[in-house]
Every structure is written in structure tokens, then in C-alpha cells.
Amino acid sequence: MDVKAIESLMPELESFVSRYLSHFGRVQNHAHAMTI
């Protein structure tokens, strides 16, 4: 898998992670959701 292929998956990953943001508590913690 190359960088371009990984970058093309970002919208799908962001959509997936957005479903779980409420489990990260404060809005300040939402940035950590993508890292985790």
C-alpha cells in the first residue's frame, strides 16, 4: 500500500471515527480519536 492509497482511505476512516467521538468526552479530546 502506498501513501496515495492510504490517503484515499481517510474519508472513510474519519467517518468511522466520528461515530465514536462522544466516547472521548470533552471536545479537546476528539483530536486524539484519530491517533488512537
PDB file of N, CA, C and O in Angstrom:
ATOM      1  N   MET A   1       0.860  -1.170   0.000  1.00  0.00           N
ATOM      2  CA  MET A   1       0.000   0.000   0.000  1.00  0.00           C
ATOM      3  C   MET A   1       0.903   1.228   0.000  1.00  0.00           C
ATOM      4  O   MET A   1       1.847   1.317   0.785  1.00  0.00           O
ATOM      5  N   ASP A   2       0.609   2.160  -0.874  1.00  0.00           N
ATOM      6  CA  ASP A   2       1.399   3.382  -0.927  1.00  0.00           C
ATOM      7  C   ASP A   2       0.655   4.541  -0.257  1.00  0.00           C
ATOM      8  O   ASP A   2      -0.490   4.396   0.170  1.00  0.00           O
ATOM      9  N   VAL A   3       1.318   5.676  -0.176  1.00  0.00           N
ATOM     10  CA  VAL A   3       0.764   6.846   0.508  1.00  0.00           C
ATOM     11  C   VAL A   3      -0.555   7.272  -0.126  1.00  0.00           C
ATOM     12  O   VAL A   3      -1.504   7.609   0.582  1.00  0.00           O
ATOM     13  N   LYS A   4      -0.619   7.259  -1.436  1.00  0.00           N
ATOM     14  CA  LYS A   4      -1.838   7.683  -2.130  1.00  0.00           C
ATOM     15  C   LYS A   4      -3.018   6.785  -1.761  1.00  0.00           C
ATOM     16  O   LYS A   4      -4.131   7.275  -1.572  1.00  0.00           O
ATOM     17  N   ALA A   5      -2.786   5.485  -1.658  1.00  0.00           N
ATOM     18  CA  ALA A   5      -3.849   4.550  -1.291  1.00  0.00           C
ATOM     19  C   ALA A   5      -4.320   4.805   0.139  1.00  0.00           C
ATOM     20  O   ALA A   5      -5.518   4.768   0.422  1.00  0.00           O
ATOM     21  N   ILE A   6      -3.385   5.060   1.022  1.00  0.00           N
ATOM     22  CA  ILE A   6      -3.739   5.335   2.423  1.00  0.00           C
ATOM     23  C   ILE A   6      -4.528   6.639   2.525  1.00  0.00           C
ATOM     24  O   ILE A   6      -5.533   6.709   3.232  1.00  0.00           O
ATOM     25  N   GLU A   7      -4.067   7.673   1.815  1.00  0.00           N
ATOM     26  CA  GLU A   7      -4.773   8.952   1.839  1.00  0.00           C
ATOM     27  C   GLU A   7      -6.195   8.819   1.299  1.00  0.00           C
ATOM     28  O   GLU A   7      -7.098   9.524   1.751  1.00  0.00           O
ATOM     29  N   SER A   8      -6.399   7.929   0.346  1.00  0.00           N
ATOM     30  CA  SER A   8      -7.740   7.760  -0.219  1.00  0.00           C
ATOM     31  C   SER A   8      -8.704   7.134   0.788  1.00  0.00           C
ATOM     32  O   SER A   8      -9.920   7.226   0.621  1.00  0.00           O
ATOM     33  N   LEU A   9      -8.171   6.503   1.824  1.00  0.00           N
ATOM     34  CA  LEU A   9      -9.000   5.884   2.859  1.00  0.00           C
ATOM     35  C   LEU A   9      -9.389   6.853   3.983  1.00  0.00           C
ATOM     36  O   LEU A   9     -10.244   6.526   4.806  1.00  0.00           O
ATOM     37  N   MET A  10      -8.780   8.027   4.025  1.00  0.00           N
ATOM     38  CA  MET A  10      -9.025   8.977   5.112  1.00  0.00           C
ATOM     39  C   MET A  10     -10.495   9.355   5.280  1.00  0.00           C
ATOM     40  O   MET A  10     -10.969   9.373   6.416  1.00  0.00           O
ATOM     41  N   PRO A  11     -11.243   9.656   4.223  1.00  0.00           N
ATOM     42  CA  PRO A  11     -12.656  10.000   4.434  1.00  0.00           C
ATOM     43  C   PRO A  11     -13.432   8.874   5.123  1.00  0.00           C
ATOM     44  O   PRO A  11     -14.268   9.132   5.989  1.00  0.00           O
ATOM     45  N   GLU A  12     -13.156   7.643   4.740  1.00  0.00           N
ATOM     46  CA  GLU A  12     -13.839   6.504   5.359  1.00  0.00           C
ATOM     47  C   GLU A  12     -13.433   6.359   6.823  1.00  0.00           C
ATOM     48  O   GLU A  12     -14.277   6.102   7.682  1.00  0.00           O
ATOM     49  N   LEU A  13     -12.151   6.524   7.106  1.00  0.00           N
ATOM     50  CA  LEU A  13     -11.663   6.436   8.483  1.00  0.00           C
ATOM     51  C   LEU A  13     -12.256   7.550   9.340  1.00  0.00           C
ATOM     52  O   LEU A  13     -12.677   7.304  10.470  1.00  0.00           O
ATOM     53  N   GLU A  14     -12.291   8.768   8.816  1.00  0.00           N
ATOM     54  CA  GLU A  14     -12.863   9.885   9.566  1.00  0.00           C
ATOM     55  C   GLU A  14     -14.338   9.666   9.848  1.00  0.00           C
ATOM     56  O   GLU A  14     -14.824  10.024  10.920  1.00  0.00           O
ATOM     57  N   SER A  15     -15.048   9.087   8.909  1.00  0.00           N
ATOM     58  CA  SER A  15     -16.464   8.782   9.107  1.00  0.00           C
ATOM     59  C   SER A  15     -16.640   7.740  10.212  1.00  0.00           C
ATOM     60  O   SER A  15     -17.530   7.864  11.054  1.00  0.00           O
ATOM     61  N   PHE A  16     -15.803   6.734  10.204  1.00  0.00           N
ATOM     62  CA  PHE A  16     -15.850   5.683  11.219  1.00  0.00           C
ATOM     63  C   PHE A  16     -15.572   6.266  12.604  1.00  0.00           C
ATOM     64  O   PHE A  16     -16.317   6.023  13.553  1.00  0.00           O
ATOM     65  N   VAL A  17     -14.494   7.037  12.703  1.00  0.00           N
ATOM     66  CA  VAL A  17     -14.088   7.607  13.992  1.00  0.00           C
ATOM     67  C   VAL A  17     -15.149   8.577  14.510  1.00  0.00           C
ATOM     68  O   VAL A  17     -15.371   8.650  15.719  1.00  0.00           O
ATOM     69  N   SER A  18     -15.800   9.315  13.630  1.00  0.00           N
ATOM     70  CA  SER A  18     -16.787  10.302  14.065  1.00  0.00           C
ATOM     71  C   SER A  18     -17.938   9.668  14.845  1.00  0.00           C
ATOM     72  O   SER A  18     -18.566  10.326  15.675  1.00  0.00           O
ATOM     73  N   ARG A  19     -18.210   8.404  14.582  1.00  0.00           N
ATOM     74  CA  ARG A  19     -19.283   7.710  15.315  1.00  0.00           C
ATOM     75  C   ARG A  19     -18.932   7.503  16.782  1.00  0.00           C
ATOM     76  O   ARG A  19     -19.821   7.291  17.607  1.00  0.00           O
ATOM     77  N   TYR A  20     -17.649   7.563  17.117  1.00  0.00           N
ATOM     78  CA  TYR A  20     -17.199   7.267  18.468  1.00  0.00           C
ATOM     79  C   TYR A  20     -16.675   8.486  19.226  1.00  0.00           C
ATOM     80  O   TYR A  20     -16.199   8.352  20.353  1.00  0.00           O
ATOM     81  N   LEU A  21     -16.756   9.670  18.624  1.00  0.00           N
ATOM     82  CA  LEU A  21     -16.217  10.864  19.276  1.00  0.00           C
ATOM     83  C   LEU A  21     -16.853  11.142  20.624  1.00  0.00           C
ATOM     84  O   LEU A  21     -16.185  11.649  21.525  1.00  0.00           O
ATOM     85  N   SER A  22     -18.113  10.826  20.781  1.00  0.00           N
ATOM     86  CA  SER A  22     -18.774  11.093  22.064  1.00  0.00           C
ATOM     87  C   SER A  22     -18.150  10.298  23.210  1.00  0.00           C
ATOM     88  O   SER A  22     -18.303  10.668  24.374  1.00  0.00           O
ATOM     89  N   HIS A  23     -17.458   9.227  22.894  1.00  0.00           N
ATOM     90  CA  HIS A  23     -16.805   8.406  23.924  1.00  0.00           C
ATOM     91  C   HIS A  23     -15.475   9.006  24.390  1.00  0.00           C
ATOM     92  O   HIS A  23     -14.862   8.513  25.337  1.00  0.00           O
ATOM     93  N   PHE A  24     -15.042  10.059  23.726  1.00  0.00           N
ATOM     94  CA  PHE A  24     -13.794  10.706  24.091  1.00  0.00           C
ATOM     95  C   PHE A  24     -14.015  11.914  24.992  1.00  0.00           C
ATOM     96  O   PHE A  24     -13.087  12.684  25.242  1.00  0.00           O
ATOM     97  N   GLY A  25     -15.229  12.078  25.473  1.00  0.00           N
ATOM     98  CA  GLY A  25     -15.516  13.141  26.431  1.00  0.00           C
ATOM     99  C   GLY A  25     -15.440  14.526  25.832  1.00  0.00           C
ATOM    100  O   GLY A  25     -16.120  14.839  24.855  1.00  0.00           O
ATOM    101  N   ARG A  26     -14.601  15.350  26.433  1.00  0.00           N
ATOM    102  CA  ARG A  26     -14.503  16.748  26.031  1.00  0.00           C
ATOM    103  C   ARG A  26     -14.071  16.893  24.573  1.00  0.00           C
ATOM    104  O   ARG A  26     -13.380  16.035  24.024  1.00  0.00           O
ATOM    105  N   VAL A  27     -14.489  17.987  23.968  1.00  0.00           N
ATOM    106  CA  VAL A  27     -14.156  18.265  22.565  1.00  0.00           C
ATOM    107  C   VAL A  27     -12.634  18.289  22.369  1.00  0.00           C
ATOM    108  O   VAL A  27     -12.137  17.894  21.314  1.00  0.00           O
ATOM    109  N   GLN A  28     -11.907  18.747  23.375  1.00  0.00           N
ATOM    110  CA  GLN A  28     -10.450  18.803  23.273  1.00  0.00           C
ATOM    111  C   GLN A  28      -9.842  17.411  23.052  1.00  0.00           C
ATOM    112  O   GLN A  28      -8.752  17.294  22.492  1.00  0.00           O
ATOM    113  N   ASN A  29     -10.531  16.377  23.482  1.00  0.00           N
ATOM    114  CA  ASN A  29     -10.024  15.009  23.335  1.00  0.00           C
ATOM    115  C   ASN A  29     -10.314  14.411  21.970  1.00  0.00           C
ATOM    116  O   ASN A  29      -9.755  13.371  21.621  1.00  0.00           O
ATOM    117  N   HIS A  30     -11.170  15.046  21.197  1.00  0.00           N
ATOM    118  CA  HIS A  30     -11.557  14.487  19.908  1.00  0.00           C
ATOM    119  C   HIS A  30     -10.373  14.363  18.955  1.00  0.00           C
ATOM    120  O   HIS A  30     -10.345  13.460  18.118  1.00  0.00           O
ATOM    121  N   ALA A  31      -9.409  15.247  19.070  1.00  0.00           N
ATOM    122  CA  ALA A  31      -8.228  15.176  18.226  1.00  0.00           C
ATOM    123  C   ALA A  31      -7.455  13.880  18.455  1.00  0.00           C
ATOM    124  O   ALA A  31      -6.772  13.395  17.554  1.00  0.00           O
ATOM    125  N   HIS A  32      -7.560  13.324  19.654  1.00  0.00           N
ATOM    126  CA  HIS A  32      -6.862  12.076  19.970  1.00  0.00           C
ATOM    127  C   HIS A  32      -7.549  10.857  19.355  1.00  0.00           C
ATOM    128  O   HIS A  32      -6.942   9.792  19.243  1.00  0.00           O
ATOM    129  N   ALA A  33      -8.781  11.007  18.967  1.00  0.00           N
ATOM    130  CA  ALA A  33      -9.531   9.873  18.428  1.00  0.00           C
ATOM    131  C   ALA A  33      -8.866   9.309  17.180  1.00  0.00           C
ATOM    132  O   ALA A  33      -8.794   8.090  17.025  1.00  0.00           O
ATOM    133  N   MET A  34      -8.389  10.152  16.304  1.00  0.00           N
ATOM    134  CA  MET A  34      -7.723   9.678  15.084  1.00  0.00           C
ATOM    135  C   MET A  34      -6.407   8.998  15.404  1.00  0.00           C
ATOM    136  O   MET A  34      -6.011   8.060  14.712  1.00  0.00           O
ATOM    137  N   THR A  35      -5.722   9.456  16.442  1.00  0.00           N
ATOM    138  CA  THR A  35      -4.464   8.847  16.819  1.00  0.00           C
ATOM    139  C   THR A  35      -4.675   7.455  17.388  1.00  0.00           C
ATOM    140  O   THR A  35      -3.938   6.519  17.078  1.00  0.00           O
ATOM    141  N   ILE A  36      -5.689   7.340  18.221  1.00  0.00           N
ATOM    142  CA  ILE A  36      -5.973   6.057  18.870  1.00  0.00           C
ATOM    143  C   ILE A  36      -6.542   5.100  17.859  1.00  0.00           C
ATOM    144  O   ILE A  36      -6.852   3.957  18.197  1.00  0.00           O
TER     145      ILE A  36
END
